[in-house]
Amino acid sequence: MAEAASCVFCEIVAGRAEASVVHADELCTAFMSIELMTTGHTLVVPNAHVTDLAELPPATAGHLFQVAQRIVAAQRASGLRCEGATLVLCDGEAGGQTVFHVHLHVNPRHADDGIAMPRAPGVAPRAALDAAAAALRAALART
């Protein structure tokens, strides 16, 4: 497992930093976020240091979401106020990432939790959607 010298998540995975661990296996570790959005806010991180989503092996990415799915079920079964869930993965500084080790936020949600998710300002014109889809298809064909 590769580590970054100053990565707090690598320190948590290695057991050298304090954390309230929820789950750990050969690919990932899940622990409570210290910056709670709601009670039960959990982070799921790959055990190997990976800075951004493009570097994350597909099998590990899938596993992170499988663990997140189990955590949401546990949040609902635990007695926490969990009527729904929000999963967020911020990628890159422009995407809102503040700790540069891939991590998936798993936030239990309830109707009156006071958290508002950002909404698009309106509906995009079909021509703009078609142009973006064509650009993405072309880029996907090259990868």
N, C-alpha and C positions, 0 to 999 in steps of 0.2 A: 504494500500500500504506500503510494507516494504521499508525502506531506509537504506543505509549504511551511517554511520556518516560522512565520509570524501569523499563521491562520488559527483563529480561535476555534473554528469548527474542527480542524485537524487535532487541536489540543483536546477537545471534548471527546472525539472519536478514540483517541489514544488513552483516555482516562487520566490525563494530566490537568484538565480543567474541570471545574465543578459544573455539573449539569443534572437535571432531573430527567433521566433517561426513561423513555416509554417503550422502546423497542431497539434491539440491535441484532444484526445478523451478519453474514459474510460480505454483503454488498452495501448495506446502509445502516445508519443509526438515526433514531427519531428521539427528540427531546423537547422539553417545554421551552418556548421562546421566553426570553426575559423581557421582551417588549410586547406585552400582551395586547392583542386586539380584543379578545374575549377570553374568558376562563377556559382553559383547555387548548389554547393556541399552541400548536406543535410544529416543529421544523423537522423535515425529513431530509437528510443529507447523504450523499454517497460517502462511503468510508475513504475512498481514494480522493485526493485533492484534485478537483476539477473546477476550473475557474468559470467556464461558461457552458451554456447548453450545447453548443456546437461540438465541444470536446467530450461530452458525456456519451459513453458507449450506449447504443440503443437498448441492450439488455438491461443495463443499470437504470436507464430512464424508465423503462417499463416497470421495473421492480419498485422504483420510488413511488410510482402511481399505484401499484398494487398495495404497497404498505400504507399509503395515504388512504386508500379505500377502506382498509381494515381499521385504520385509526378513526375515520369518520363513523364507522359502525360502532366502535368502542366508545366514542364520544356520545353517541346517542344512547347506548346501553348503560353508561356510567352514572347517569343521573345529572350530568351537566346539562345546562340549557342548550340543547342542540336540536333545533327544528330544521336546520339545513346546514350547509357548509360552503365555505369559499376556499378554493385552492388557488394559490398565487405563486408563480415562479417569476421573479424579476431577473432579467438577463442584461448585463452591462449597465454601466453608470446611467446612460440615457434611459434605460428601462427601469430604473429605480433600485438596482442592486447596490447594497451598501457593504455586504460581506462577500468578498470575491471567492466564494466556494459555493458551487451550485447548492441551492436549498429550496425546498418546496414548503410553503406555508400551508398548514391545514387548520383553518379557523372554524370552530363551531359557531353557528349563527342562530339567532332567535329574532323574532319579529321586531322587538323593541330594543335592539342592542345599540342603536344610535350610529351604526356604521353605514356610510353611504358609498356605494361603489361608483366609480366614474362612469358616466354615460356619454355616448357619442353625441355630438351636437345636432345631428340630423341624419337623414338618409342620403347615402351617396348616389350620384347619378350612375345608371347602368353602364355608360361608356367608360367611366373611371374604374368601375369594378372589373369590367371586361379587360381593360388595359393592364390593370394590376395582376389579374389572373393569368394573362398571357405572359407577362414578365416572369411570374413565379413558375409557370409551367416550363418556360425556357431554361430558367436557372436549375430547376429540378432535373431536367433532362441532362444537364452537364455534370450533375453530381453522382 
